[in-house]
Amino acid sequence: MTKERDQIIAKIKELKKNPNLKLELKEKTEYFTKLLFYTLFDTDTEVARNIDRLEKTFETLVDLACWETEKPCSKLWQSYLEKLPGILEKLNLDAQAFIKSDPAANSIEEIYMAYPGFFAIAIYRLSHELLKFGLPLVPRLMTEYSHRLTGTDINPGAEIGESFFIDHATGIVIGETVIIKDNVKIYQGVTLGGLYVDRKLRNVKRHPTVENNVTIYANATILGGSTVIGANSTIGGNAWITSSVPENSIISNTAEIKIKKVI
């Protein structure tokens, strides 16, 4: 029995071929994400003390995730720290967009604490700025943590403007090369994706652009890197769009619904 056990252990060790795959990185990233959220929003959290905690946690993330020695990952913290006030300013605008858009919202505190759409946007904005500094795995883990909690999958590479509103959140997919301008509203089940998946499309714009003041209702699917949804347009629920839409358009899915009274 001992011999068989030793053989199994040896086989597992032989098959573990990813020297950089350390699950501690995932756990530390989730802790770092929580610390960021508390630092920016919680009234009782002492900002200075949490900044120190964030810096120490970030140093651990760098040790775990910075595999290319020529990149000065250790110098990233100060650059990222300087971005936090600007990120918070954008998130406060997002929260105001929720208050203005959702009649069910009772207070601004409810937005920050109870709205999964706001949480998903917050983690996206925090991860997006970090992605710019050349440490891609940590931002990806941050948004995947948010995805797991909210059902909203926003790639940290997407570019999203000010006053963004996501209602209900569940099932939303926003791809890596999506561009969303200002004052856009998106409802549950919306996909902003690519026409097809192919490794050759890496580093190519393969997801749509959404211009200012667009509303996209539930379960609409918008695909393709050259697809542009013009400003001030409304996309109805369940619409399937693979080509550009002019400004000031209303797109609707006109499936016939029959109602029959049964006695």
Backbone bond lengths (Angstrom), bond angles and torsions (degrees), N, CA, C in turn:
res aa  C-N    CA-C-N  psi(-1)  N-CA   C-N-CA  omega(-1)  CA-C   N-CA-C  phi
1 M - - - 1.473 - - 1.525 110.64 -
2 T 1.329 116.69 -42.18 1.461 120.93 179.05 1.523 111.07 -63.22
3 K 1.349 115.20 -39.11 1.455 119.69 -179.97 1.529 110.58 -64.59
4 E 1.325 117.23 -43.05 1.465 121.55 178.64 1.532 110.83 -63.39
5 R 1.332 114.77 -40.72 1.475 119.73 178.22 1.526 110.36 -61.86
6 D 1.294 116.76 -44.78 1.468 121.16 179.76 1.527 111.29 -62.86
7 Q 1.320 116.43 -37.02 1.465 120.43 178.37 1.536 110.99 -66.35
8 I 1.338 115.65 -40.25 1.471 119.91 178.16 1.522 110.51 -64.06
9 I 1.323 116.26 -45.06 1.465 121.03 179.13 1.520 110.67 -60.83
10 A 1.323 116.84 -44.16 1.465 121.66 179.57 1.528 111.13 -62.54
11 K 1.343 116.34 -38.35 1.461 120.37 -179.68 1.531 111.06 -68.25
12 I 1.345 115.70 -41.53 1.467 119.82 178.68 1.522 110.30 -62.16
13 K 1.335 116.43 -43.83 1.463 120.56 179.08 1.527 111.07 -62.11
14 E 1.318 115.97 -38.32 1.458 120.75 179.77 1.528 111.42 -64.66
15 L 1.344 116.05 -35.71 1.461 120.97 -176.22 1.528 113.52 -86.02
16 K 1.322 117.13 -11.25 1.471 120.28 176.85 1.525 108.52 -81.67
17 K 1.334 115.29 89.22 1.468 120.38 -169.21 1.526 113.24 -104.27
18 N 1.330 117.91 10.30 1.455 120.65 -177.86 1.526 109.99 -112.62
19 P 1.320 117.82 91.08 1.466 120.41 -174.81 1.518 114.05 -64.35
20 N 1.343 117.31 -22.33 1.462 120.39 -178.61 1.525 113.70 -94.65
21 L 1.332 116.87 0.00 1.456 119.83 -177.47 1.532 109.30 -84.06
22 K 1.316 114.74 94.04 1.459 121.23 -179.24 1.525 108.51 -118.65
23 L 1.334 116.31 110.82 1.460 119.95 -176.06 1.520 112.59 -65.44
24 E 1.313 117.25 -16.39 1.456 120.59 174.04 1.530 110.63 -58.02
25 L 1.335 116.49 -32.61 1.458 120.80 179.16 1.526 110.71 -60.41
26 K 1.320 116.88 -41.99 1.464 121.24 178.86 1.528 110.80 -63.39
27 E 1.326 116.26 -45.19 1.466 120.80 -179.22 1.524 111.39 -65.52
28 K 1.328 117.08 -43.02 1.466 121.10 179.71 1.527 111.33 -67.27
29 T 1.330 116.64 -34.71 1.461 120.23 178.03 1.522 110.89 -65.25
30 E 1.316 117.04 -40.56 1.460 120.56 178.28 1.526 110.83 -64.84
31 Y 1.329 116.52 -40.31 1.459 120.85 176.98 1.529 110.12 -64.19
32 F 1.327 117.33 -42.91 1.462 123.18 177.91 1.529 110.23 -60.22
33 T 1.322 117.23 -41.28 1.460 122.07 179.85 1.525 111.13 -64.34
34 K 1.330 116.86 -43.47 1.471 120.47 177.05 1.521 111.19 -62.26
35 L 1.325 116.46 -43.55 1.465 120.59 178.53 1.523 111.09 -59.34
36 L 1.323 116.90 -42.36 1.458 120.81 178.22 1.525 110.86 -60.03
37 F 1.324 116.14 -45.84 1.463 120.21 -177.68 1.526 110.68 -62.77
38 Y 1.339 116.98 -45.10 1.460 120.85 178.20 1.529 111.22 -63.52
39 T 1.317 116.82 -41.96 1.465 121.27 -178.43 1.520 111.62 -60.45
40 L 1.319 116.90 -40.93 1.455 121.05 -175.43 1.524 113.70 -82.90
41 F 1.342 117.82 -27.14 1.464 118.72 -168.95 1.526 116.15 -123.42
42 D 1.312 119.34 -30.08 1.465 120.44 -172.92 1.524 110.95 -76.31
43 T 1.335 117.02 124.88 1.453 122.44 -177.40 1.530 112.48 -62.78
44 D 1.323 117.35 -37.08 1.465 121.05 -175.53 1.520 114.06 -85.20
45 T 1.314 117.36 -5.21 1.466 120.15 -179.76 1.531 109.87 -83.41
46 E 1.330 115.20 126.20 1.453 120.76 177.45 1.526 108.85 -76.19
47 V 1.310 117.31 115.40 1.455 122.24 -172.27 1.526 111.77 -59.99
48 A 1.336 117.50 -48.09 1.469 120.81 -176.54 1.525 111.42 -59.18
49 R 1.327 116.63 -44.04 1.462 119.63 -178.95 1.523 111.18 -66.58
50 N 1.329 116.75 -39.77 1.456 119.04 179.96 1.524 112.32 -70.81
51 I 1.325 117.29 -30.72 1.462 120.25 175.30 1.521 109.87 -61.47
52 D 1.331 116.55 -40.10 1.470 120.11 176.58 1.525 110.90 -62.91
53 R 1.322 116.37 -42.72 1.471 120.41 178.17 1.526 110.74 -63.46
54 L 1.315 115.80 -42.35 1.461 119.88 178.90 1.524 111.33 -60.92
55 E 1.312 116.42 -42.83 1.463 119.86 -179.28 1.527 111.32 -62.37
56 K 1.329 116.75 -43.81 1.469 120.36 179.77 1.529 110.71 -65.29
57 T 1.325 116.32 -40.98 1.468 120.15 178.82 1.516 110.28 -66.30
58 F 1.335 116.80 -39.30 1.460 120.95 178.98 1.526 110.95 -62.93
59 E 1.322 116.70 -38.92 1.466 120.23 177.46 1.529 110.86 -59.74
60 T 1.339 115.86 -39.16 1.466 120.01 176.77 1.528 110.71 -65.48
61 L 1.323 116.99 -42.17 1.469 120.87 178.02 1.518 111.12 -60.54
62 V 1.325 116.42 -41.26 1.460 120.83 178.89 1.532 110.65 -61.81
63 D 1.326 116.02 -43.63 1.470 119.88 179.02 1.527 111.65 -61.09
64 L 1.340 115.89 -35.21 1.464 120.66 -176.39 1.525 112.92 -84.73
65 A 1.346 117.16 -30.70 1.470 119.97 -168.82 1.516 115.12 -112.45
66 C 1.324 118.55 -15.18 1.458 119.89 -177.53 1.521 109.10 -90.57
67 W 1.327 116.29 90.02 1.462 121.19 -173.73 1.525 112.50 -87.68
68 E 1.335 116.79 -23.24 1.461 119.93 -177.50 1.532 108.52 -93.72
69 T 1.325 115.78 107.05 1.458 120.90 -169.80 1.518 114.03 -64.77
70 E 1.321 117.91 -22.22 1.464 119.09 -177.93 1.527 112.54 -76.66
71 K 1.339 117.16 -12.27 1.458 120.23 179.26 1.537 109.29 -89.59
72 P 1.330 117.99 127.64 1.471 120.88 -176.54 1.525 112.49 -79.11
73 C 1.337 116.86 63.47 1.464 120.91 -175.77 1.534 112.02 -59.03
74 S 1.322 116.39 -32.63 1.460 119.94 -175.99 1.527 112.01 -64.04
75 K 1.321 117.78 -17.93 1.456 121.66 -178.51 1.528 112.32 -92.38
76 L 1.324 117.33 1.98 1.455 120.67 -174.07 1.521 113.41 -75.01
77 W 1.322 117.94 -29.48 1.460 120.86 -170.65 1.531 112.14 -56.95
78 Q 1.328 117.53 -49.50 1.455 120.42 -177.67 1.528 111.04 -61.05
79 S 1.325 116.77 -39.79 1.472 120.52 178.71 1.526 110.56 -64.35
80 Y 1.324 116.74 -41.47 1.457 120.80 179.94 1.529 110.69 -69.68
81 L 1.318 116.61 -41.37 1.464 121.28 179.31 1.524 110.90 -57.16
82 E 1.303 116.52 -39.57 1.470 120.56 -179.86 1.526 112.47 -66.04
83 K 1.325 116.99 -20.04 1.473 121.45 179.73 1.534 112.44 -83.02
84 L 1.329 118.01 -19.89 1.462 120.69 -171.24 1.537 114.01 -60.44
85 P 1.342 120.14 -43.01 1.479 117.66 177.60 1.528 112.91 -59.11
86 G 1.321 117.19 -40.84 1.459 120.32 178.50 1.518 112.24 -65.60
87 I 1.331 116.65 -38.23 1.471 120.55 176.89 1.524 110.14 -63.07
88 L 1.326 116.46 -44.89 1.466 120.66 179.87 1.527 110.97 -62.44
89 E 1.304 116.75 -38.73 1.461 120.42 177.87 1.527 111.18 -60.35
90 K 1.335 116.92 -43.40 1.467 120.99 177.68 1.528 111.09 -65.32
91 L 1.332 116.69 -40.22 1.459 119.75 -178.48 1.522 111.61 -67.77
92 N 1.311 117.48 -33.90 1.462 119.53 175.00 1.527 110.85 -64.10
93 L 1.334 117.24 -35.72 1.460 120.48 174.88 1.524 111.18 -66.67
94 D 1.346 116.14 -38.83 1.467 120.13 176.23 1.523 110.46 -60.42
95 A 1.334 116.30 -44.62 1.466 120.37 -179.57 1.525 110.76 -61.37
96 Q 1.324 117.16 -40.11 1.460 120.23 177.00 1.525 111.47 -64.07
97 A 1.332 116.45 -34.82 1.469 120.08 177.03 1.528 110.53 -63.89
98 F 1.332 117.37 -36.18 1.465 121.20 176.99 1.531 110.30 -63.81
99 I 1.336 115.70 -46.61 1.463 120.19 -179.52 1.528 110.78 -60.12
100 K 1.329 117.07 -41.99 1.455 121.46 -178.31 1.521 112.61 -71.49
101 S 1.339 117.45 -27.80 1.462 121.07 -171.31 1.516 114.59 -97.18
102 D 1.321 118.03 -27.54 1.463 120.52 -171.65 1.523 111.27 -110.58
103 P 1.317 119.19 110.57 1.462 121.28 179.51 1.525 113.18 -67.53
104 A 1.326 117.08 -15.39 1.466 120.28 179.23 1.523 112.81 -81.31
105 A 1.323 117.61 -11.70 1.468 120.85 -178.47 1.523 109.95 -75.51
106 N 1.326 116.54 126.08 1.465 121.69 -177.34 1.522 113.79 -95.14
107 S 1.340 116.93 -22.12 1.461 120.18 -177.85 1.520 109.23 -162.63
108 I 1.331 115.56 161.74 1.461 120.18 176.18 1.521 110.72 -66.57
109 E 1.336 116.92 -31.91 1.469 120.80 177.77 1.520 111.02 -62.46
110 E 1.323 116.54 -36.98 1.458 120.90 178.14 1.525 111.21 -62.37
111 I 1.320 116.74 -37.60 1.466 120.97 178.75 1.526 110.49 -61.33
112 Y 1.316 116.14 -50.42 1.460 120.65 -176.41 1.532 112.32 -65.63
113 M 1.328 117.21 -34.66 1.465 119.59 -171.49 1.521 114.77 -100.43
114 A 1.328 118.22 -26.06 1.459 119.35 -169.01 1.521 115.33 -121.08
115 Y 1.332 118.37 -3.51 1.458 120.19 -175.56 1.528 110.81 -101.24
116 P 1.325 117.55 111.63 1.472 119.36 179.62 1.519 112.89 -62.15
117 G 1.339 117.28 -31.06 1.456 120.12 177.85 1.515 111.64 -62.51
118 F 1.322 116.65 -41.65 1.465 119.37 178.35 1.523 110.89 -66.74
119 F 1.325 117.04 -41.68 1.468 120.30 178.94 1.531 110.12 -59.85
120 A 1.331 116.41 -43.39 1.466 120.43 -179.91 1.529 110.92 -62.77
121 I 1.320 116.98 -41.55 1.468 120.27 178.34 1.520 110.61 -65.45
122 A 1.342 116.71 -41.53 1.466 120.83 -179.25 1.518 111.15 -60.25
123 I 1.322 116.79 -47.35 1.467 119.78 -177.85 1.530 109.55 -69.95
124 Y 1.322 117.41 -34.38 1.470 118.95 174.47 1.524 110.24 -59.52
125 R 1.330 117.63 -50.33 1.479 120.03 -175.81 1.531 110.80 -62.88
126 L 1.321 117.37 -39.32 1.464 120.78 178.93 1.523 111.70 -67.87
127 S 1.312 116.71 -35.61 1.469 120.30 -179.34 1.528 111.53 -79.51
128 H 1.326 117.01 -34.08 1.465 121.51 -178.05 1.531 111.28 -61.37
129 E 1.319 117.04 -43.87 1.463 120.16 179.67 1.524 110.98 -66.75
130 L 1.325 116.57 -37.63 1.465 119.97 179.32 1.525 111.00 -67.43
131 L 1.323 116.89 -34.59 1.466 121.24 179.84 1.524 111.74 -59.25
132 K 1.313 116.96 -33.03 1.464 121.50 -177.50 1.527 112.52 -63.89
133 F 1.334 117.04 -18.83 1.459 120.66 -174.86 1.523 113.52 -93.00
134 G 1.316 117.97 6.62 1.458 120.11 172.71 1.512 115.80 84.23
135 L 1.340 116.09 30.74 1.471 120.29 176.74 1.534 107.18 -128.03
136 P 1.338 118.57 71.55 1.474 121.73 -163.64 1.521 116.05 -68.17
137 L 1.312 118.73 -31.15 1.462 119.13 -173.27 1.524 112.01 -69.09
138 V 1.310 118.41 -38.71 1.470 120.72 -179.52 1.531 111.26 -62.61
139 P 1.340 120.68 -49.37 1.475 119.39 175.77 1.529 113.51 -57.97
140 R 1.333 115.71 -37.75 1.470 119.21 179.51 1.524 110.92 -65.57
141 L 1.316 116.94 -39.03 1.458 120.89 177.24 1.528 111.19 -68.18
142 M 1.323 116.63 -34.38 1.470 120.42 177.33 1.518 111.17 -62.59
143 T 1.335 116.96 -47.94 1.465 119.09 -178.47 1.523 111.90 -72.10
144 E 1.328 117.54 -28.31 1.464 119.11 176.26 1.529 110.89 -70.45
145 Y 1.327 116.48 -34.26 1.470 121.09 173.59 1.525 109.56 -60.86
146 S 1.321 116.72 -46.28 1.456 121.08 177.28 1.528 111.51 -63.56
147 H 1.332 116.29 -41.00 1.468 121.64 177.85 1.520 110.97 -56.71
148 R 1.318 115.95 -44.63 1.458 120.76 -178.88 1.527 111.81 -63.84
149 L 1.319 116.74 -35.77 1.463 120.79 -177.40 1.520 113.41 -82.83
150 T 1.330 117.68 -30.61 1.466 120.63 -170.93 1.518 114.94 -114.71
151 G 1.330 117.93 -17.75 1.456 119.99 -174.54 1.513 113.24 79.48
152 T 1.336 117.42 8.03 1.458 122.41 179.50 1.519 109.51 -109.66
153 D 1.329 116.67 124.67 1.461 122.15 -175.79 1.530 109.10 -110.02
154 I 1.340 116.28 98.98 1.466 121.58 177.86 1.524 107.61 -112.25
155 N 1.313 116.60 116.54 1.459 119.01 177.57 1.532 109.31 -69.12
156 P 1.336 118.37 136.56 1.472 120.10 -177.64 1.517 113.88 -63.94
157 G 1.332 117.57 -15.47 1.455 120.56 179.00 1.518 114.17 -80.01
158 A 1.327 118.47 -14.44 1.464 121.23 179.24 1.526 110.64 -62.03
159 E 1.331 115.80 153.66 1.462 120.93 177.96 1.525 108.33 -112.61
160 I 1.337 115.92 116.39 1.467 120.89 -174.19 1.526 109.37 -125.47
161 G 1.323 116.15 129.24 1.457 122.38 -177.41 1.518 113.31 -78.96
162 E 1.325 115.68 -162.28 1.460 121.60 -173.97 1.529 112.11 -83.60
163 S 1.340 114.24 159.42 1.470 122.78 174.05 1.521 111.62 55.27
164 F 1.320 115.77 57.07 1.464 123.11 -179.10 1.523 108.90 -93.49
165 F 1.343 116.31 135.88 1.466 121.77 -177.46 1.517 109.87 -126.17
166 I 1.332 116.30 125.66 1.467 122.68 174.30 1.523 107.41 -120.77
167 D 1.315 117.60 119.65 1.465 120.43 179.25 1.523 110.67 -100.95
168 H 1.298 115.97 135.08 1.466 125.53 178.03 1.533 113.40 68.96
169 A 1.297 117.67 -33.15 1.468 124.39 168.32 1.529 115.40 75.13
170 T 1.298 119.30 -43.66 1.462 121.68 -168.55 1.525 112.96 -54.56
171 G 1.338 115.47 130.51 1.460 121.46 172.13 1.512 115.95 83.47
172 I 1.314 118.48 6.94 1.469 121.12 -179.86 1.527 109.96 -80.56
173 V 1.339 116.36 136.53 1.466 122.67 177.02 1.526 108.63 -127.37
174 I 1.323 116.38 123.73 1.462 122.35 177.99 1.517 107.65 -125.15
175 G 1.335 116.78 113.28 1.457 122.30 -171.65 1.520 114.49 -75.08
176 E 1.316 114.73 171.88 1.465 123.11 -171.39 1.520 113.91 -60.57
177 T 1.339 118.03 -37.80 1.466 120.31 -174.46 1.530 112.62 -105.99
178 V 1.321 116.26 16.73 1.470 120.32 174.81 1.528 109.39 -64.17
179 I 1.341 115.40 141.89 1.460 121.83 169.82 1.526 107.65 -120.62
180 I 1.324 116.44 122.04 1.459 122.66 177.62 1.529 107.45 -120.15
181 K 1.309 116.62 124.91 1.466 120.63 -178.84 1.543 109.91 -84.09
182 D 1.321 117.93 -155.59 1.464 122.57 -172.27 1.527 112.94 -85.93
183 N 1.344 114.66 152.62 1.475 122.90 172.46 1.522 112.61 58.31
184 V 1.317 116.41 45.34 1.462 122.01 178.53 1.534 109.48 -101.10
185 K 1.343 115.35 140.67 1.465 121.96 178.24 1.527 109.33 -118.69
186 I 1.335 116.05 131.94 1.460 120.90 -179.68 1.535 108.79 -131.27
187 Y 1.333 115.43 137.30 1.459 120.71 -179.24 1.538 110.68 -108.00
188 Q 1.311 115.41 174.83 1.462 121.78 -171.86 1.528 112.79 -57.37
189 G 1.335 115.31 146.33 1.453 120.89 174.02 1.516 115.87 79.95
190 V 1.315 118.56 3.18 1.469 121.41 -177.94 1.528 109.79 -76.01
191 T 1.331 115.58 137.27 1.468 121.92 174.87 1.522 109.79 -118.68
192 L 1.325 115.66 124.18 1.462 122.44 169.86 1.521 105.62 -111.37
193 G 1.339 116.18 93.87 1.458 119.83 -167.51 1.518 114.19 -131.70
194 G 1.335 114.59 -170.42 1.451 121.88 178.56 1.519 111.46 -95.96
195 L 1.320 115.87 157.53 1.468 120.61 178.88 1.515 111.72 -67.06
196 Y 1.334 116.88 -33.70 1.457 121.18 176.05 1.521 108.30 -159.10
197 V 1.319 115.93 167.17 1.464 121.57 -177.24 1.520 109.33 -107.27
198 D 1.328 116.01 124.98 1.464 121.80 177.97 1.521 108.21 -155.00
199 R 1.307 117.63 131.63 1.455 121.82 -178.57 1.530 111.90 -58.79
200 K 1.320 116.98 -25.70 1.459 121.27 179.59 1.533 112.10 -64.88
201 L 1.326 116.78 -18.89 1.462 120.95 -178.23 1.526 113.24 -84.77
202 R 1.313 116.77 1.66 1.462 120.07 177.33 1.534 109.07 -58.54
203 N 1.325 115.98 137.39 1.469 122.86 -178.49 1.530 113.03 68.78
204 V 1.326 116.94 17.55 1.472 122.42 175.49 1.526 107.85 -116.66
205 K 1.330 118.45 140.99 1.462 119.83 176.07 1.525 109.20 -70.63
206 R 1.303 115.88 110.49 1.458 121.81 -174.08 1.523 113.00 -120.97
207 H 1.324 117.17 2.79 1.462 121.96 -179.29 1.533 109.71 -122.04
208 P 1.326 118.02 158.29 1.470 121.19 -170.47 1.530 115.17 -73.41
209 T 1.330 113.72 168.46 1.465 123.19 173.84 1.530 108.21 -113.61
210 V 1.331 115.84 133.57 1.469 121.91 179.19 1.526 107.67 -117.60
211 E 1.324 116.62 118.19 1.459 121.16 -176.41 1.532 111.63 -80.32
212 N 1.326 116.46 -179.10 1.467 122.77 -175.08 1.528 113.23 -59.41
213 N 1.344 114.55 146.15 1.475 122.81 169.14 1.526 113.42 61.24
214 V 1.319 116.80 36.36 1.469 121.47 178.03 1.523 109.39 -98.10
215 T 1.333 116.12 141.02 1.466 122.03 172.44 1.520 108.86 -116.30
216 I 1.339 116.23 130.16 1.465 121.47 -179.43 1.527 107.75 -122.48
217 Y 1.339 115.97 114.74 1.461 120.28 -174.70 1.533 112.26 -85.73
218 A 1.318 115.06 174.38 1.462 123.46 -165.39 1.531 113.42 -55.10
219 N 1.340 113.79 136.90 1.462 124.09 171.89 1.528 114.35 66.68
220 A 1.321 117.52 15.35 1.457 119.33 172.78 1.528 109.30 -72.24
221 T 1.327 116.45 145.15 1.466 122.62 178.61 1.517 108.62 -122.57
222 I 1.324 115.86 122.39 1.470 121.74 -178.85 1.525 107.04 -125.43
223 L 1.347 116.55 121.49 1.456 121.03 -170.47 1.528 111.90 -127.65
224 G 1.335 115.32 149.66 1.460 120.88 169.30 1.520 114.34 107.23
225 G 1.325 115.76 137.24 1.448 121.35 -177.92 1.508 114.89 -69.01
226 S 1.329 117.65 -24.78 1.467 120.59 179.50 1.528 112.01 -94.75
227 T 1.313 117.54 0.43 1.464 121.68 -179.31 1.528 109.76 -79.95
228 V 1.328 115.93 124.89 1.464 122.13 179.57 1.524 108.62 -123.22
229 I 1.315 116.70 126.03 1.457 121.30 174.44 1.524 107.19 -94.21
230 G 1.334 116.60 112.24 1.454 122.05 -173.67 1.513 113.48 -63.57
231 A 1.307 115.96 154.75 1.460 122.67 -177.63 1.525 111.77 -56.56
232 N 1.344 114.43 147.83 1.475 123.19 174.70 1.521 113.11 65.49
233 S 1.329 117.63 21.51 1.466 120.84 -179.52 1.519 111.08 -95.14
234 T 1.325 115.21 158.68 1.460 122.72 176.18 1.514 108.52 -123.98
235 I 1.331 116.08 125.24 1.460 121.94 178.46 1.524 107.64 -105.82
236 G 1.324 116.28 118.38 1.454 120.38 -177.27 1.521 112.97 -72.89
237 G 1.311 115.77 166.02 1.452 122.14 -179.56 1.515 112.76 -61.01
238 N 1.343 116.21 143.29 1.458 124.74 175.74 1.533 113.97 66.91
239 A 1.321 117.57 11.62 1.471 119.56 177.36 1.530 109.69 -69.85
240 W 1.343 115.64 147.54 1.479 122.64 177.30 1.519 106.79 -120.53
241 I 1.329 117.38 112.93 1.467 121.34 -171.56 1.524 110.29 -126.19
242 T 1.339 116.59 126.07 1.465 121.47 177.83 1.526 111.81 -128.51
243 S 1.327 117.38 11.61 1.463 121.54 176.59 1.520 108.25 -140.44
244 S 1.319 116.62 163.81 1.458 121.54 -173.08 1.533 112.64 -66.93
245 V 1.325 113.87 152.46 1.461 122.27 -179.93 1.526 107.82 -118.91
246 P 1.344 119.45 128.88 1.468 121.39 -179.41 1.529 111.92 -64.63
247 E 1.319 115.55 163.44 1.462 120.40 174.66 1.522 111.36 -58.77
248 N 1.328 115.89 152.43 1.469 122.73 173.69 1.530 113.02 59.87
249 S 1.352 115.97 34.90 1.465 120.39 -179.52 1.528 111.12 -100.21
250 I 1.324 114.98 155.02 1.468 121.62 169.41 1.520 106.87 -122.17
251 I 1.337 115.94 118.50 1.464 121.81 -179.68 1.515 108.47 -108.67
252 S 1.329 116.99 127.28 1.464 119.81 -178.86 1.512 110.69 -133.20
253 N 1.307 115.15 150.14 1.458 122.57 174.72 1.521 106.91 -94.76
254 T 1.325 117.26 118.04 1.466 120.77 -170.51 1.530 112.60 -105.33
255 A 1.310 117.14 40.28 1.470 119.86 176.54 1.532 109.78 -60.15
256 E 1.328 115.99 138.74 1.465 120.49 -176.23 1.522 110.06 -78.36
257 I 1.326 116.00 134.52 1.461 121.62 176.94 1.521 108.19 -118.46
258 K 1.327 116.88 126.00 1.469 121.91 179.65 1.506 109.67 -109.79
259 I 1.335 116.47 135.19 1.459 122.06 177.63 1.516 107.98 -118.89
260 K 1.313 115.52 122.85 1.477 120.70 -179.12 1.516 109.31 -121.29
261 K 1.308 116.12 128.81 1.449 120.68 178.03 1.525 109.71 -81.97
262 V 1.336 116.43 127.44 1.453 122.01 -177.45 1.522 108.91 -111.98
263 I 1.312 115.56 128.26 1.477 120.10 179.24 1.515 108.82 -98.17
